[in-house]
Amino acid sequence: MQFRILLPNEALRPYICRYVYVRADGSTDTMMPPTDDPRFVNGKHVQPLLPNYGSFVFMRDVRVDVSGVAADSLTLLGANQTTIGLTTLSGWFNGMLLDFEPGGLHTLMHIDLQDLAGKVLTAQAYGDPGLLQLDSLFKSTQDSAEITHLIDAFFLGHLPRKEDYNYTRLCKVIAACDEAKGNISAAEMASVACLGERQFLRIFRQYVGMPPKQFIRLRRFHKALQAMQREAAAGKQVDLMHIALQHGYYDLSHMALEFQQMGCLSPSHFRMLGIPLTDDFSVFFA
């Protein structure tokens, strides 16, 4: 598995985390996959995409079955709480992931994340002309730097013409969630946003695609993975109990339960993966 992480234009970074170029080479046709290996299902290669806040996945030169949706083009993944498998029949995967900040996809594209939550749709099925244009841009070139330039130009054309006050409120709420390590109520989040609780819940679901309680679980999961990433990358022993307590889990059992529910693997299994294959454990694992 080969990864290349590129950052978007600086003006886009409040909305898009990164562009992840990924290529998996090889064939599983002659492999006898172990039954306990999550990378294989019924003999087919599966590249899992962990729970996220909403993403675009571009695919080229291979038909990939994304959670039951077969596509070789731009695919939209709504905010989700479970692992999504990118399944290839041959074991080859060549594509790119656009990883958005919470609320970034809605702010740039005005897509109601509540309607898209938990769904996987091709650009053609979604029917948005702008997304079809973005898909054609990706297919028009093989050079990753040029692709990045084209996608930057596309999203720069979708920047809000004036400040999106609801997104600004959302960023403050997320900062408060991080500071409280997830120990914050919906009422307290609404207070940070200077909104009534009912209005806040409506806006939050529209921008993020899930209720605050589910978002807090996902945010905590991502932060714990990132802490594991940093420790592993620094060559340190990954202390799971310390990470659990540091990120608002009651204990290691609580973190292990949420890892199994959201990532299909235990924290110790993630630790066994060794030095992370990407700049962020929360994108892909292999």
N, C-alpha and C positions, 0 to 999 in steps of 0.2 A: 504494500500500500504506500503510495507516494502522495505527500501533501505539500501544498504551497499556500501560505497564508499571505494575503495582501490586504492592506487597509484601504478603505474608500477615501475619496476626497475629504479633506478636513471638514468642509461644510456639512458633509453627510454623516459624520461620526456620531452626532447625537442620536441618529436614527438607525444606522447600520453598524453592527459590530465589526464585521470583516467579510471578506470574500475568501472562501476556502476552495481551492482547486484540488481535486482528488482523482487519482488514477489507480485502479486495482488491476494488476496483470496476472493472468493465469487462468487455468480451466479446471473445473471440478469434475469434468466428465469421467476421469479415471480415479478420482479420489474415493476413499471409503471414510466418510466423515464420522467422527466420534459422536455418539448420541448425546453427550452432555456439552457439546460445543455449540454456543449460540450463533456462531457464524454460518451454520448449515441447517437447512430445513429440508427434509426429504431429498437430500443430495444436492440441493441448489445452494449457491453461495449467497449469504445474506450479510449485507453491510448495515448494521443498525444505526439509526439516527435517534439520538436520545431525546427525551421530552424537551420542547422548546417553546419560544414565544411567538412562533410564526416564521416560516422560511420559504424561500424559493429554491428549488433544486433544478438545475439544468443538466440534461443528459445528452450525450453525443455518441454516435456510432454503436449504440447498444440499446436494446429494448430492456427496460428495467421495470419490474413489477413493484410499484410503491404502494404497499398496503392494499393490494388488490386492484390498483389502477395502473394499467400498462401504458408506458409512455417513453418516448425518446426525445422529449422536449421539455419546455418549462412546466414545472409542476408546483402548485401552491400547497403548502402544508400549514393548516391553521394551528393555532396554539393547541398543544396537546399535553396530556399527563402520562402518556405511555410511550414505549419504544416503538418506532416505525421501522420496518425492515425494507431495505432497498435490495430486492432479490433479482439477481441476474441468472439467466439460464446457462451462460458460458463461464461465469466467474470474472468476466471483464467489466470494468466500470470506468467511464471517462466522463467527468462532469464537474459541476461547480455548485457550491452551496452559498446562498446569501443569507447570512445570519443577522437577524434584526434585533435591535434593542426592544424591550417591552413597549408597545405602543407605536414603535417606529413605522411599522408597515401601514398602520391606519393613517398616520399623519402624512406619509408620502403619497399613498395611493388611495386614500379614503375608502379602504376596504373595511367593512364592518366585521371585526374579528369575532364577534359573538356568532354571526352567521356562519363563519368559516371554521369555528372551533371544532377540533377533532376530525376535520374532513381533509381529504387529499384530492385535489382537482387538477386536471391539466389546464393550461391557459385557454385552449380551445373550448373545453367544457365550461370554463368560467365565463368566457365570452367577452372579456375586456379588450378593446382594440389596443390599448397601451401595452398590455402584457403580451399580446401577440407580436407587437412591434419589438418589444424587448427580447422575445424568443428569437425573432429573425436576426436581431443584432448578434446574439450569441452564436447562431449558426453561420454567420457570414465570415467568421475569421477563426483561425486556430491559435493565434498568438495570445497568450494570457495577458500580457501587458496591454495589448490593443483592446481585448475584451473588457478589461478593467476600465480603460479610458471611455469606451462606448457606454458601459453601464453607468459609470460616474456621470457622463453627460446626460443620460436618460433621467436619472434620479435628480440631478441638479435642476432639470426642467420641471420637477415636481415638488421642489421645496416650497413650503408655505410662503405666500407673499407677505404675510404679516405674522406676528407671533401667534402661535397656537396656544392660547392660555390654558386649555385643558391638558395639553401635553406638558406644559410647564408645571402645572399642578401635579401631574402624574409623576414627573421626575422627582419632585420634592417628596411625594409619598413613598416612592421606591427608596430614596435616600433614608427616609425615616424607618422604613422596614429593615433596611440593612443595619442601621444603627441599633435598632431594638432586637436584632437577631431573630426576626420573625415574631417576636412576642409583642404583637400590636393588634388591636381589635379593629374591625371595620369602622366603628364609630370614631376611634382615634385617627384612623387614616383619613376619614372624611373631614375631621377637624383640621388636619394638616393641609388638606386641599381647600379649606375655607368654603366647603360646600355642605349642604344638608345631606344626611346619610343616604336617603333614597336617590337623590340626584347624583351623588358620588358613585353609588353602585351601578347606576345606568351607564354613566360615562366610562367607568372602569371596565365594565364588560365590553363595551363598544370598542375601546382602544386596545385592551389586552386579550379579550376573548375568554376570560374565565372569571369567576368570583374571586374576591380578595383572599379568601381562605385557601383556595387552590393555588393561587399565585404565590402565596407565602411559602407553601410546601415546595413548589417548583424552584423558587428563588433560593431557598435554603439548600435544596439538592444541588443546584448549580454551584453555589458558593462552596459547598463541601468538596465537590469534584475539583474545583479550581484550587482549593487548598492542597488537595492530594497531588494535583499537577505540580504546584510550586515545590512541594517537598521532594517529589520524585525527581524533578528536573534539577534540583540542587544536590542530588545525591544523598539526601537524608532519609532516614528510616521514617516511613509514614506511620505516625501514631494515630490510629483510628479513634481511640477514646478521646484523645485531646481534640481532634478535629470535630467529633460529635458535640462535645461540650462547648467548644468555641463557636459553633454555629447554631446554637439554640436547641439542639436535641436534648431530650431528657437524659439519655444514656446511649450506649453503643447499640443496644437492642432496638431502640427507637429509630436510630439512623439506619440500621440494617433492614428493618421492616420497610422503611420508605424507599431505600435503594432497590429492594426486591420488587416493590410495587411499581416504581417509576422507571427503573433501569434494567429490570430483569436479571440483575446480578447483585451479589452481596458486596459490601465495601471491600472485604478481603479479596474477592475475585478481581475487582477493579485494581486493587493494589498489586495483585499478581501479574497484571498486564505489563508491569515494569515502567520504564521511561515512556511517558505519553507519546503517542504518534502524531499528535497535533499540538498547536499552541493552546488548546483548550479541550480538556477531557469531555466537555459537554457537547462537542460536535459529533465526532465519530469515535467508535472504538473498533478494534480489529484483532 
